[in-house]
Amino acid sequence: ALQRGMHVVTPNKGPLVLAYRELHELAAANGVQLRFDGTVAGGLPAINIGQRDLRGAIVSQLAAVPNLCTGYVMELLADGMSWDEALERARQIGVLEGDGSWDLEGWDAAAKLVILANAVLDYPARLEQVARTGITDLRPGLLRAAREQGRRYRLLAQAGRNPDGTYSLSVAPVPLPPQHPLGRLDRRQMGVVYSTDIYGTIISIIDETDPIPSAATMLRDVLDIYA
């Protein structure tokens, strides 16, 4: 489509993770736009905020909970469910597909972090650069103990700016205290925090209980192209 001079709106992470720069160069060469805000955190405008509202800023730290499945499963485990029970419940409500390994092992969050790094931080991140730890080794007792202490485990995707201008990328389950902006997320919420030099700290959270926000994101991208 890009080669044929057609604008593209996509929620598909794969091509952007594997060839972000190449696809954007192709779009520019053909005078068209490639829009992809729906690839990260459903209806949350994480990319739009980063690209539009943080212009001119240096982002020193990016922290995101871009995956609904893992937070939901960890909350069920903290409720007292076994792993099997939690996974079955997550499948029933539609936040977990198949065996869930793409989500539970942190690949989904890592892919979204790569897209955010390229799109917002202008850093040519690759998937292999992300230090990735999933949630599959977490014990339910650990999650319950954290909740009793006022903390919530979330699979946190982070990018921290180094002195040389590069970024260190990681995905790992972290027990977040309630004073952390993402530590207050409900099991059906996702969020992103941008720490910047000139705009301060920008926080965006979405409560996504159905597929409509994700679908609306694609409509928003179309409207942005033709506005």
CYANA upper distance limits for C-alpha pairs under 8 A (distance plus 0.5 A):
  1 ALA  CA      5 GLY  CA      6.97
  1 ALA  CA      6 MET  CA      5.68
  1 ALA  CA      7 HIS  CA      7.74
  1 ALA  CA      8 VAL  CA      7.52
  2 LEU  CA      6 MET  CA      5.73
  2 LEU  CA      7 HIS  CA      7.01
  2 LEU  CA      8 VAL  CA      7.43
  2 LEU  CA     26 LEU  CA      7.15
  2 LEU  CA     27 ALA  CA      6.09
  2 LEU  CA     30 ASN  CA      7.26
  2 LEU  CA     32 VAL  CA      7.45
  3 GLN  CA     26 LEU  CA      7.51
  3 GLN  CA     27 ALA  CA      8.03
  3 GLN  CA     30 ASN  CA      7.00
  4 ARG  CA     30 ASN  CA      8.18
  5 GLY  CA     27 ALA  CA      8.40
  5 GLY  CA     30 ASN  CA      5.92
  5 GLY  CA     31 GLY  CA      7.31
  5 GLY  CA     32 VAL  CA      6.61
  6 MET  CA     32 VAL  CA      6.68
  6 MET  CA     33 GLN  CA      8.44
  7 HIS  CA     27 ALA  CA      8.48
  7 HIS  CA     32 VAL  CA      5.61
  7 HIS  CA     33 GLN  CA      5.52
  7 HIS  CA     34 LEU  CA      6.60
  8 VAL  CA     32 VAL  CA      8.43
  8 VAL  CA     33 GLN  CA      6.86
  8 VAL  CA     34 LEU  CA      5.38
  8 VAL  CA     35 ARG  CA      6.70
  9 VAL  CA     34 LEU  CA      6.53
  9 VAL  CA     35 ARG  CA      5.24
  9 VAL  CA     36 PHE  CA      6.34
  9 VAL  CA    218 MET  CA      7.05
  9 VAL  CA    221 ASP  CA      7.07
  9 VAL  CA    222 VAL  CA      7.30
 10 THR  CA     34 LEU  CA      8.39
 10 THR  CA     35 ARG  CA      6.98
 10 THR  CA     36 PHE  CA      5.66
 10 THR  CA     38 GLY  CA      7.56
 10 THR  CA     39 THR  CA      7.89
 10 THR  CA    218 MET  CA      7.66
 11 PRO  CA     36 PHE  CA      6.29
 11 PRO  CA     37 ASP  CA      7.71
 11 PRO  CA     38 GLY  CA      5.23
 11 PRO  CA     39 THR  CA      5.01
 11 PRO  CA    218 MET  CA      7.84
 12 ASN  CA     16 LEU  CA      8.15
 12 ASN  CA     36 PHE  CA      8.28
 12 ASN  CA     39 THR  CA      6.47
 13 LYS  CA     17 VAL  CA      6.57
 13 LYS  CA     39 THR  CA      5.90
 13 LYS  CA    111 ALA  CA      7.54
 13 LYS  CA    112 LYS  CA      7.80
 13 LYS  CA    115 ILE  CA      8.34
 14 GLY  CA     18 LEU  CA      6.73
 14 GLY  CA    111 ALA  CA      8.37
 15 PRO  CA     19 ALA  CA      6.24
 15 PRO  CA     20 TYR  CA      7.52
 16 LEU  CA     20 TYR  CA      4.84
 16 LEU  CA     23 LEU  CA      7.90
 16 LEU  CA    115 ILE  CA      7.15
 17 VAL  CA    111 ALA  CA      6.59
 17 VAL  CA    112 LYS  CA      8.43
 17 VAL  CA    114 VAL  CA      6.78
 17 VAL  CA    115 ILE  CA      6.57
 17 VAL  CA    126 ARG  CA      7.54
 17 VAL  CA    127 LEU  CA      7.46
 18 LEU  CA    126 ARG  CA      7.92
 18 LEU  CA    127 LEU  CA      8.39
 19 ALA  CA     23 LEU  CA      6.54
 20 TYR  CA     24 HIS  CA      6.87
 20 TYR  CA    115 ILE  CA      8.09
 20 TYR  CA    118 ASN  CA      7.77
 21 ARG  CA     25 GLU  CA      6.61
 21 ARG  CA    124 PRO  CA      8.18
 22 GLU  CA     26 LEU  CA      6.66
 23 LEU  CA     27 ALA  CA      6.68
 23 LEU  CA     34 LEU  CA      8.47
 24 HIS  CA     28 ALA  CA      6.62
 24 HIS  CA     34 LEU  CA      7.36
 25 GLU  CA     29 ALA  CA      6.57
 26 LEU  CA     30 ASN  CA      6.87
 27 ALA  CA     31 GLY  CA      6.63
 27 ALA  CA     32 VAL  CA      5.65
 27 ALA  CA     33 GLN  CA      6.35
 27 ALA  CA     34 LEU  CA      6.92
 28 ALA  CA     32 VAL  CA      6.60
 28 ALA  CA     33 GLN  CA      7.74
 33 GLN  CA    225 ILE  CA      7.67
 35 ARG  CA    221 ASP  CA      6.46
 35 ARG  CA    222 VAL  CA      8.46
 36 PHE  CA    218 MET  CA      8.21
 36 PHE  CA    221 ASP  CA      7.83
 37 ASP  CA     45 PRO  CA      7.04
 37 ASP  CA     46 ALA  CA      7.79
 37 ASP  CA     47 ILE  CA      6.10
 37 ASP  CA     48 ASN  CA      7.16
 37 ASP  CA    217 THR  CA      7.09
 37 ASP  CA    218 MET  CA      7.85
 37 ASP  CA    221 ASP  CA      7.53
 38 GLY  CA     42 GLY  CA      6.08
 38 GLY  CA     43 GLY  CA      6.97
 38 GLY  CA     44 LEU  CA      8.46
 38 GLY  CA     45 PRO  CA      8.47
 38 GLY  CA    214 SER  CA      6.63
 38 GLY  CA    215 ALA  CA      8.36
 38 GLY  CA    217 THR  CA      5.97
 38 GLY  CA    218 MET  CA      6.66
 39 THR  CA    112 LYS  CA      7.52
 40 VAL  CA     44 LEU  CA      7.95
 40 VAL  CA     46 ALA  CA      7.52
 40 VAL  CA     47 ILE  CA      8.04
 40 VAL  CA     66 PRO  CA      6.79
 40 VAL  CA    112 LYS  CA      5.95
 40 VAL  CA    115 ILE  CA      8.25
 40 VAL  CA    116 LEU  CA      8.27
 41 ALA  CA     46 ALA  CA      7.95
 41 ALA  CA     65 VAL  CA      8.30
 41 ALA  CA     66 PRO  CA      4.96
 41 ALA  CA     67 ASN  CA      6.58
 41 ALA  CA     68 LEU  CA      8.17
 41 ALA  CA    112 LYS  CA      8.42
 41 ALA  CA    190 MET  CA      7.02
 41 ALA  CA    191 GLY  CA      8.11
 42 GLY  CA    208 GLU  CA      8.29
 42 GLY  CA    213 PRO  CA      7.05
 42 GLY  CA    214 SER  CA      4.95
 42 GLY  CA    217 THR  CA      7.99
 43 GLY  CA    206 ILE  CA      7.72
 43 GLY  CA    208 GLU  CA      7.98
 43 GLY  CA    212 ILE  CA      8.48
 43 GLY  CA    213 PRO  CA      4.84
 43 GLY  CA    214 SER  CA      4.81
 43 GLY  CA    215 ALA  CA      7.98
 43 GLY  CA    216 ALA  CA      7.41
 43 GLY  CA    217 THR  CA      5.95
 44 LEU  CA    190 MET  CA      8.12
 44 LEU  CA    191 GLY  CA      7.85
 44 LEU  CA    204 SER  CA      7.97
 44 LEU  CA    205 ILE  CA      7.40
 44 LEU  CA    206 ILE  CA      6.18
 44 LEU  CA    213 PRO  CA      8.32
 44 LEU  CA    214 SER  CA      8.49
 45 PRO  CA     49 ILE  CA      6.52
 45 PRO  CA    217 THR  CA      8.22
 46 ALA  CA     50 GLY  CA      6.75
 46 ALA  CA    192 VAL  CA      7.18
 46 ALA  CA    204 SER  CA      7.90
 47 ILE  CA     51 GLN  CA      6.51
 47 ILE  CA    116 LEU  CA      7.12
 47 ILE  CA    119 ALA  CA      7.33
 47 ILE  CA    120 VAL  CA      7.02
 48 ASN  CA     52 ARG  CA      6.18
 48 ASN  CA     53 ASP  CA      7.98
 49 ILE  CA     53 ASP  CA      5.54
 49 ILE  CA     54 LEU  CA      7.21
 50 GLY  CA     54 LEU  CA      5.77
 50 GLY  CA     55 ARG  CA      8.09
 50 GLY  CA    119 ALA  CA      8.34
 50 GLY  CA    120 VAL  CA      5.57
 50 GLY  CA    194 TYR  CA      8.47
 51 GLN  CA     55 ARG  CA      6.88
 51 GLN  CA    119 ALA  CA      7.49
 51 GLN  CA    120 VAL  CA      5.94
 54 LEU  CA    199 TYR  CA      7.79
 57 ALA  CA    196 THR  CA      6.62
 57 ALA  CA    197 ASP  CA      6.58
 57 ALA  CA    198 ILE  CA      6.39
 57 ALA  CA    199 TYR  CA      7.61
 58 ILE  CA    121 LEU  CA      8.48
 58 ILE  CA    196 THR  CA      6.04
 58 ILE  CA    197 ASP  CA      6.16
 58 ILE  CA    198 ILE  CA      8.14
 59 VAL  CA    121 LEU  CA      7.33
 59 VAL  CA    161 ARG  CA      7.87
 59 VAL  CA    194 TYR  CA      6.99
 59 VAL  CA    195 SER  CA      6.16
 59 VAL  CA    196 THR  CA      4.88
 59 VAL  CA    197 ASP  CA      7.20
 60 SER  CA    160 GLY  CA      6.49
 60 SER  CA    161 ARG  CA      5.49
 60 SER  CA    194 TYR  CA      8.37
 60 SER  CA    195 SER  CA      6.22
 60 SER  CA    196 THR  CA      6.18
 60 SER  CA    197 ASP  CA      7.74
 61 GLN  CA    158 GLN  CA      7.78
 61 GLN  CA    159 ALA  CA      6.25
 61 GLN  CA    160 GLY  CA      5.15
 61 GLN  CA    161 ARG  CA      6.73
 61 GLN  CA    194 TYR  CA      6.61
 61 GLN  CA    195 SER  CA      5.59
 61 GLN  CA    196 THR  CA      7.75
 62 LEU  CA    157 ALA  CA      8.45
 62 LEU  CA    158 GLN  CA      5.96
 62 LEU  CA    159 ALA  CA      5.53
 62 LEU  CA    160 GLY  CA      7.01
 62 LEU  CA    192 VAL  CA      7.84
 62 LEU  CA    193 VAL  CA      6.30
 62 LEU  CA    194 TYR  CA      5.36
 62 LEU  CA    195 SER  CA      6.88
 63 ALA  CA    156 LEU  CA      7.17
 63 ALA  CA    157 ALA  CA      6.19
 63 ALA  CA    158 GLN  CA      5.00
 63 ALA  CA    159 ALA  CA      7.14
 63 ALA  CA    192 VAL  CA      6.27
 63 ALA  CA    193 VAL  CA      5.66
 63 ALA  CA    194 TYR  CA      7.22
 64 ALA  CA    156 LEU  CA      6.29
 64 ALA  CA    157 ALA  CA      5.60
 64 ALA  CA    158 GLN  CA      6.93
 64 ALA  CA    182 LEU  CA      8.24
 64 ALA  CA    190 MET  CA      8.23
 64 ALA  CA    191 GLY  CA      6.16
 64 ALA  CA    192 VAL  CA      4.63
 64 ALA  CA    193 VAL  CA      6.65
 65 VAL  CA    109 ALA  CA      8.29
 65 VAL  CA    154 ARG  CA      7.44
 65 VAL  CA    155 LEU  CA      6.79
 65 VAL  CA    156 LEU  CA      5.81
 65 VAL  CA    157 ALA  CA      6.78
 65 VAL  CA    182 LEU  CA      7.84
 65 VAL  CA    190 MET  CA      5.79
 65 VAL  CA    191 GLY  CA      5.75
 65 VAL  CA    192 VAL  CA      6.79
 66 PRO  CA    109 ALA  CA      6.59
 66 PRO  CA    112 LYS  CA      7.55
 66 PRO  CA    157 ALA  CA      7.98
 66 PRO  CA    190 MET  CA      6.13
 66 PRO  CA    191 GLY  CA      6.90
 66 PRO  CA    192 VAL  CA      7.86
 67 ASN  CA     71 GLY  CA      7.73
 67 ASN  CA    103 ASP  CA      8.02
 67 ASN  CA    108 ASP  CA      7.71
 67 ASN  CA    109 ALA  CA      6.58
 67 ASN  CA    155 LEU  CA      8.27
 67 ASN  CA    190 MET  CA      7.13
 68 LEU  CA     72 TYR  CA      6.81
 68 LEU  CA     95 VAL  CA      7.34
 68 LEU  CA    187 ARG  CA      7.97
 68 LEU  CA    188 ARG  CA      6.83
 68 LEU  CA    189 GLN  CA      7.18
 68 LEU  CA    190 MET  CA      6.80
 69 CYS  CA     73 VAL  CA      6.69
 69 CYS  CA     90 ALA  CA      7.80
 69 CYS  CA     95 VAL  CA      5.69
 69 CYS  CA     96 LEU  CA      6.45
 69 CYS  CA    103 ASP  CA      7.24
 69 CYS  CA    104 LEU  CA      8.31
 70 THR  CA     74 MET  CA      6.60
 70 THR  CA    103 ASP  CA      7.15
 70 THR  CA    104 LEU  CA      6.63
 70 THR  CA    135 ILE  CA      7.96
 70 THR  CA    154 ARG  CA      7.83
 70 THR  CA    155 LEU  CA      7.10
 71 GLY  CA     75 GLU  CA      6.68
 71 GLY  CA    153 TYR  CA      7.98
 71 GLY  CA    154 ARG  CA      6.11
 71 GLY  CA    155 LEU  CA      7.37
 71 GLY  CA    187 ARG  CA      5.99
 71 GLY  CA    188 ARG  CA      8.08
 72 TYR  CA     76 LEU  CA      6.86
 72 TYR  CA     90 ALA  CA      7.78
 72 TYR  CA    187 ARG  CA      5.21
 72 TYR  CA    188 ARG  CA      6.99
 73 VAL  CA     77 LEU  CA      6.79
 73 VAL  CA     86 ALA  CA      6.27
 73 VAL  CA     87 LEU  CA      7.20
 73 VAL  CA     90 ALA  CA      7.11
 74 MET  CA     78 ALA  CA      6.67
 74 MET  CA    140 PRO  CA      8.45
 74 MET  CA    143 LEU  CA      7.59
 74 MET  CA    153 TYR  CA      7.46
 74 MET  CA    154 ARG  CA      8.10
 75 GLU  CA     79 ASP  CA      6.65
 75 GLU  CA    143 LEU  CA      8.39
 75 GLU  CA    187 ARG  CA      6.81
 76 LEU  CA     80 GLY  CA      7.20
 76 LEU  CA     81 MET  CA      6.34
 76 LEU  CA     86 ALA  CA      6.13
 77 LEU  CA     81 MET  CA      5.34
 77 LEU  CA     82 SER  CA      6.70
 77 LEU  CA     83 TRP  CA      7.22
 77 LEU  CA     86 ALA  CA      6.81
 77 LEU  CA    140 PRO  CA      5.62
 77 LEU  CA    143 LEU  CA      7.36
 77 LEU  CA    144 ARG  CA      7.97
 78 ALA  CA    140 PRO  CA      6.41
 78 ALA  CA    141 GLY  CA      7.80
 78 ALA  CA    143 LEU  CA      5.51
 78 ALA  CA    144 ARG  CA      4.89
 78 ALA  CA    147 ARG  CA      7.57
 79 ASP  CA    144 ARG  CA      7.58
 80 GLY  CA    140 PRO  CA      7.57
 80 GLY  CA    144 ARG  CA      7.94
 81 MET  CA     85 GLU  CA      6.25
 81 MET  CA     86 ALA  CA      6.32
 81 MET  CA    140 PRO  CA      8.20
 82 SER  CA     86 ALA  CA      6.59
 82 SER  CA    140 PRO  CA      7.64
 83 TRP  CA     87 LEU  CA      6.63
 83 TRP  CA    140 PRO  CA      8.25
 84 ASP  CA     88 GLU  CA      6.67
 85 GLU  CA     89 ARG  CA      6.69
 86 ALA  CA     90 ALA  CA      6.66
 87 LEU  CA     91 ARG  CA      6.72
 87 LEU  CA     96 LEU  CA      7.86
 88 GLU  CA     92 GLN  CA      6.74
 89 ARG  CA     93 ILE  CA      7.00
 90 ALA  CA     94 GLY  CA      6.71
 90 ALA  CA     95 VAL  CA      5.97
 90 ALA  CA     96 LEU  CA      5.84
 91 ARG  CA     95 VAL  CA      6.56
 91 ARG  CA     96 LEU  CA      5.24
 91 ARG  CA     97 GLU  CA      6.77
 96 LEU  CA    100 GLY  CA      6.27
 96 LEU  CA    103 ASP  CA      8.37
100 GLY  CA    104 LEU  CA      6.34
101 SER  CA    105 GLU  CA      5.94
102 TRP  CA    106 GLY  CA      7.02
102 TRP  CA    107 TRP  CA      5.70
102 TRP  CA    108 ASP  CA      6.25
103 ASP  CA    107 TRP  CA      6.51
103 ASP  CA    108 ASP  CA      5.70
103 ASP  CA    109 ALA  CA      7.71
104 LEU  CA    134 GLY  CA      6.13
104 LEU  CA    135 ILE  CA      6.16
104 LEU  CA    136 THR  CA      6.61
105 GLU  CA    133 THR  CA      7.13
105 GLU  CA    134 GLY  CA      4.37
105 GLU  CA    135 ILE  CA      6.68
105 GLU  CA    136 THR  CA      6.97
106 GLY  CA    110 ALA  CA      6.60
106 GLY  CA    132 ARG  CA      6.83
106 GLY  CA    133 THR  CA      6.68
106 GLY  CA    134 GLY  CA      4.98
106 GLY  CA    135 ILE  CA      7.85
106 GLY  CA    155 LEU  CA      8.14
106 GLY  CA    171 VAL  CA      7.15
106 GLY  CA    172 ALA  CA      7.95
107 TRP  CA    111 ALA  CA      6.57
107 TRP  CA    132 ARG  CA      8.10
107 TRP  CA    134 GLY  CA      8.42
108 ASP  CA    112 LYS  CA      6.82
109 ALA  CA    113 LEU  CA      6.62
109 ALA  CA    155 LEU  CA      8.35
109 ALA  CA    157 ALA  CA      6.88
109 ALA  CA    171 VAL  CA      7.35
110 ALA  CA    114 VAL  CA      6.78
110 ALA  CA    127 LEU  CA      7.24
110 ALA  CA    130 VAL  CA      6.94
110 ALA  CA    132 ARG  CA      7.49
110 ALA  CA    157 ALA  CA      7.40
110 ALA  CA    170 SER  CA      8.02
110 ALA  CA    171 VAL  CA      6.66
111 ALA  CA    115 ILE  CA      7.00
111 ALA  CA    127 LEU  CA      6.89
112 LYS  CA    116 LEU  CA      6.73
113 LEU  CA    117 ALA  CA      6.53
113 LEU  CA    157 ALA  CA      6.76
113 LEU  CA    158 GLN  CA      7.92
113 LEU  CA    159 ALA  CA      8.33
113 LEU  CA    169 LEU  CA      8.26
114 VAL  CA    118 ASN  CA      6.78
114 VAL  CA    125 ALA  CA      6.02
114 VAL  CA    126 ARG  CA      6.64
114 VAL  CA    127 LEU  CA      6.69
114 VAL  CA    130 VAL  CA      8.41
115 ILE  CA    119 ALA  CA      6.43
115 ILE  CA    125 ALA  CA      8.39
116 LEU  CA    120 VAL  CA      5.95
116 LEU  CA    121 LEU  CA      7.50
117 ALA  CA    121 LEU  CA      5.35
117 ALA  CA    122 ASP  CA      6.79
117 ALA  CA    123 TYR  CA      5.94
117 ALA  CA    124 PRO  CA      7.62
117 ALA  CA    125 ALA  CA      6.67
117 ALA  CA    159 ALA  CA      7.95
118 ASN  CA    122 ASP  CA      5.28
118 ASN  CA    123 TYR  CA      5.37
118 ASN  CA    124 PRO  CA      5.85
118 ASN  CA    125 ALA  CA      6.59
119 ALA  CA    123 TYR  CA      8.28
123 TYR  CA    166 THR  CA      7.65
123 TYR  CA    167 TYR  CA      7.91
125 ALA  CA    129 GLN  CA      7.25
126 ARG  CA    130 VAL  CA      7.95
129 GLN  CA    169 LEU  CA      7.20
130 VAL  CA    168 SER  CA      8.22
130 VAL  CA    169 LEU  CA      5.38
130 VAL  CA    170 SER  CA      5.56
130 VAL  CA    171 VAL  CA      7.44
131 ALA  CA    169 LEU  CA      6.80
131 ALA  CA    170 SER  CA      5.01
131 ALA  CA    171 VAL  CA      6.68
132 ARG  CA    170 SER  CA      6.28
132 ARG  CA    171 VAL  CA      5.25
132 ARG  CA    172 ALA  CA      6.59
133 THR  CA    171 VAL  CA      6.44
133 THR  CA    172 ALA  CA      5.20
133 THR  CA    173 PRO  CA      7.63
134 GLY  CA    155 LEU  CA      7.96
134 GLY  CA    171 VAL  CA      8.03
134 GLY  CA    172 ALA  CA      6.54
134 GLY  CA    173 PRO  CA      7.27
135 ILE  CA    155 LEU  CA      7.84
135 ILE  CA    172 ALA  CA      8.13
135 ILE  CA    173 PRO  CA      6.71
138 LEU  CA    142 LEU  CA      7.49
138 LEU  CA    143 LEU  CA      8.05
139 ARG  CA    143 LEU  CA      7.25
140 PRO  CA    144 ARG  CA      6.74
141 GLY  CA    145 ALA  CA      6.57
142 LEU  CA    146 ALA  CA      6.72
143 LEU  CA    147 ARG  CA      6.82
143 LEU  CA    152 ARG  CA      8.03
143 LEU  CA    153 TYR  CA      7.24
144 ARG  CA    148 GLU  CA      6.80
145 ALA  CA    149 GLN  CA      6.92
146 ALA  CA    150 GLY  CA      6.96
146 ALA  CA    151 ARG  CA      5.56
146 ALA  CA    152 ARG  CA      6.80
146 ALA  CA    153 TYR  CA      7.88
146 ALA  CA    175 PRO  CA      7.29
147 ARG  CA    151 ARG  CA      5.44
147 ARG  CA    152 ARG  CA      6.18
150 GLY  CA    177 PRO  CA      7.03
150 GLY  CA    178 PRO  CA      7.12
151 ARG  CA    175 PRO  CA      6.15
151 ARG  CA    176 LEU  CA      5.79
151 ARG  CA    177 PRO  CA      5.14
151 ARG  CA    178 PRO  CA      6.73
151 ARG  CA    183 GLY  CA      7.53
152 ARG  CA    174 VAL  CA      8.47
152 ARG  CA    175 PRO  CA      5.75
152 ARG  CA    176 LEU  CA      5.78
152 ARG  CA    177 PRO  CA      7.24
152 ARG  CA    178 PRO  CA      8.27
152 ARG  CA    183 GLY  CA      6.53
152 ARG  CA    184 ARG  CA      8.37
153 TYR  CA    173 PRO  CA      6.65
153 TYR  CA    174 VAL  CA      5.77
153 TYR  CA    175 PRO  CA      4.67
153 TYR  CA    176 LEU  CA      6.45
153 TYR  CA    183 GLY  CA      8.42
154 ARG  CA    173 PRO  CA      5.85
154 ARG  CA    174 VAL  CA      6.07
154 ARG  CA    175 PRO  CA      7.07
154 ARG  CA    176 LEU  CA      7.55
154 ARG  CA    183 GLY  CA      8.27
155 LEU  CA    171 VAL  CA      7.18
155 LEU  CA    172 ALA  CA      5.87
155 LEU  CA    173 PRO  CA      4.63
155 LEU  CA    174 VAL  CA      6.79
156 LEU  CA    170 SER  CA      8.46
156 LEU  CA    171 VAL  CA      6.05
156 LEU  CA    172 ALA  CA      6.03
156 LEU  CA    173 PRO  CA      6.38
156 LEU  CA    174 VAL  CA      6.86
157 ALA  CA    169 LEU  CA      8.08
157 ALA  CA    170 SER  CA      6.31
157 ALA  CA    171 VAL  CA      4.92
157 ALA  CA    172 ALA  CA      7.32
158 GLN  CA    168 SER  CA      8.43
158 GLN  CA    169 LEU  CA      6.23
158 GLN  CA    170 SER  CA      5.81
158 GLN  CA    171 VAL  CA      6.87
159 ALA  CA    167 TYR  CA      6.36
159 ALA  CA    168 SER  CA      5.97
159 ALA  CA    169 LEU  CA      5.08
159 ALA  CA    170 SER  CA      7.14
160 GLY  CA    167 TYR  CA      5.76
160 GLY  CA    168 SER  CA      5.74
160 GLY  CA    169 LEU  CA      7.24
161 ARG  CA    165 GLY  CA      6.63
161 ARG  CA    166 THR  CA      6.42
161 ARG  CA    167 TYR  CA      4.95
161 ARG  CA    168 SER  CA      7.05
162 ASN  CA    166 THR  CA      5.87
162 ASN  CA    167 TYR  CA      6.07
162 ASN  CA    168 SER  CA      7.52
176 LEU  CA    180 HIS  CA      6.83
176 LEU  CA    182 LEU  CA      7.74
176 LEU  CA    183 GLY  CA      5.26
177 PRO  CA    183 GLY  CA      5.96
178 PRO  CA    183 GLY  CA      5.39
178 PRO  CA    184 ARG  CA      6.08
179 GLN  CA    183 GLY  CA      7.20
179 GLN  CA    184 ARG  CA      8.10
180 HIS  CA    184 ARG  CA      7.58
181 PRO  CA    185 LEU  CA      8.31
181 PRO  CA    193 VAL  CA      8.09
181 PRO  CA    203 ILE  CA      7.83
182 LEU  CA    191 GLY  CA      7.06
182 LEU  CA    192 VAL  CA      8.13
182 LEU  CA    193 VAL  CA      8.39
185 LEU  CA    189 GLN  CA      6.14
185 LEU  CA    190 MET  CA      7.41
185 LEU  CA    191 GLY  CA      8.19
186 ASP  CA    207 ASP  CA      8.42
188 ARG  CA    207 ASP  CA      6.38
188 ARG  CA    208 GLU  CA      6.45
188 ARG  CA    209 THR  CA      6.88
189 GLN  CA    205 ILE  CA      7.38
189 GLN  CA    206 ILE  CA      6.01
189 GLN  CA    207 ASP  CA      4.93
189 GLN  CA    208 GLU  CA      6.49
190 MET  CA    205 ILE  CA      6.25
190 MET  CA    206 ILE  CA      5.99
190 MET  CA    207 ASP  CA      7.27
190 MET  CA    208 GLU  CA      8.20
191 GLY  CA    203 ILE  CA      7.88
191 GLY  CA    204 SER  CA      6.04
191 GLY  CA    205 ILE  CA      4.66
191 GLY  CA    206 ILE  CA      6.73
192 VAL  CA    203 ILE  CA      6.44
192 VAL  CA    204 SER  CA      5.97
192 VAL  CA    205 ILE  CA      7.10
193 VAL  CA    201 THR  CA      7.37
193 VAL  CA    202 ILE  CA      6.16
193 VAL  CA    203 ILE  CA      5.07
193 VAL  CA    204 SER  CA      7.09
194 TYR  CA    201 THR  CA      6.12
194 TYR  CA    202 ILE  CA      5.59
194 TYR  CA    203 ILE  CA      7.04
195 SER  CA    200 GLY  CA      6.50
195 SER  CA    201 THR  CA      4.95
195 SER  CA    202 ILE  CA      6.99
196 THR  CA    200 GLY  CA      5.65
196 THR  CA    201 THR  CA      6.55
196 THR  CA    202 ILE  CA      8.42
208 GLU  CA    213 PRO  CA      7.41
211 PRO  CA    215 ALA  CA      6.89
212 ILE  CA    216 ALA  CA      6.49
213 PRO  CA    217 THR  CA      6.71
214 SER  CA    218 MET  CA      7.60
215 ALA  CA    219 LEU  CA      7.33
216 ALA  CA    220 ARG  CA      6.65
217 THR  CA    221 ASP  CA      6.81
218 MET  CA    222 VAL  CA      6.86
219 LEU  CA    223 LEU  CA      6.73
220 ARG  CA    224 ASP  CA      6.61
221 ASP  CA    225 ILE  CA      6.86
222 VAL  CA    226 TYR  CA      7.03
223 LEU  CA    227 ALA  CA      6.07
